[in-house]
């Protein structure tokens, strides 16, 4: 199948929490500009934009051996939407939950991102985007201050978690547009 990689991508080991403190020099994302109220619309808009990307005839083709294809990025964003929705539910339902580790690179290989069908991924991404957008839209008042933690020690309030989260799909849409 065209676009199926012959080797995995070098894992990204950066701690991206710095995007809460300063703008991303690559995609231009600035967490300080995102309000609580803007998060659901941003998610829905981003999810819709992926369908256009996945309609491209070369969506499954990697631009280089060391970069994911648009299809692989879309699968990742879909799974990020799902994972962050689960984590948001934990933050709202438990006191100071500790999130299980997630290895995005292992998931990409095990779930065969490069071999998935673009139209099916677009449908799943939009559905997952709608779910997490609705979840963030339902957050009210003091819920924005509830906390959760990653195993590496990073701690978030629901509000900082939302701003941290929205960078990922925005950055990855930028990744596929710069090809």
DANORKA-V171245 format. One record per pair of residues at least 6 apart in sequence whose C-alpha atoms are under 8 Angstrom apart, sorted by sequence separation. I is the first residue (numbers start at 1). GAP is how many residues later the second one is. D is the distance in whole Angstrom. If there is no record, write none. Layout:
I,GAP,D
I,GAP,D
This chain:
23,6,5
24,6,7
53,6,7
62,6,6
63,6,7
91,6,6
108,6,8
149,6,4
23,7,4
62,7,4
90,7,6
148,7,6
149,7,6
22,8,7
23,8,7
61,8,5
62,8,7
147,8,7
148,8,6
22,9,7
60,9,6
61,9,7
147,9,5
148,9,7
19,10,8
20,10,8
21,10,8
59,10,6
60,10,6
61,10,8
147,10,4
148,10,8
19,11,7
20,11,6
21,11,8
59,11,5
60,11,5
146,11,5
147,11,6
19,12,7
20,12,7
59,12,5
60,12,7
87,12,7
145,12,5
146,12,6
144,13,7
145,13,6
144,14,5
145,14,7
143,15,7
144,15,5
54,16,7
53,17,7
54,17,6
54,20,8
50,24,7
136,26,8
76,28,7
76,32,7
75,33,8
72,36,7
76,37,8
75,38,6
72,41,5
71,42,7
72,42,6
71,43,7
78,43,8
81,44,8
69,45,8
71,45,8
75,46,6
78,46,7
79,46,8
82,46,6
85,46,7
71,47,6
74,47,7
78,47,4
81,47,6
82,47,8
85,47,5
88,47,8
74,48,8
77,48,7
78,48,8
81,48,6
84,48,8
99,49,7
101,49,7
71,50,8
75,50,7
78,50,6
82,50,7
85,50,7
96,50,7
97,50,7
98,50,6
99,50,6
100,50,7
101,50,7
74,51,7
78,51,7
81,51,6
92,51,7
95,51,8
96,51,5
97,51,5
98,51,5
99,51,5
100,51,7
95,52,7
96,52,5
97,52,6
98,52,6
99,52,6
95,53,8
96,53,7
98,53,6
60,54,6
92,54,7
60,55,8
91,55,6
4,56,7
9,56,8
10,56,7
91,56,6
3,57,5
4,57,7
5,57,8
9,57,5
91,57,5
2,58,7
3,58,4
7,58,8
8,58,8
9,58,6
60,58,8
90,58,8
2,59,7
3,59,6
9,59,7
59,59,7
5,60,7
55,63,7
54,64,5
55,64,7
54,65,7
3,66,7
91,67,7
51,68,8
54,68,7
88,70,7
51,71,5
50,72,7
50,75,8
47,78,6
48,78,6
47,79,5
84,81,7
44,82,7
47,82,6
44,85,6
43,86,6
44,86,6
43,87,8
43,89,8
44,89,7
43,90,6
77,91,8
40,92,8
41,92,7
77,92,6
40,93,4
11,94,6
39,94,7
40,94,7
77,95,8
9,96,8
40,96,6
39,97,7
40,97,6
39,98,8
73,99,6
37,100,7
8,101,7
73,103,8
70,106,6
69,107,8
5,109,7
4,110,5
3,111,7
4,111,6
1,114,8
63,116,7
36,123,7
39,123,7
43,123,7
46,123,7
50,123,7
53,123,8
39,124,8
42,124,8
46,124,7
36,126,8
39,127,7
46,127,8
34,129,7
31,132,5
31,133,7
31,136,7
17,137,8
29,138,6
20,140,7
29,141,7
29,142,7
20,143,7
27,143,8
20,144,6
27,144,6
19,145,7
26,145,8
17,147,7
27,147,6
19,148,8
27,148,8
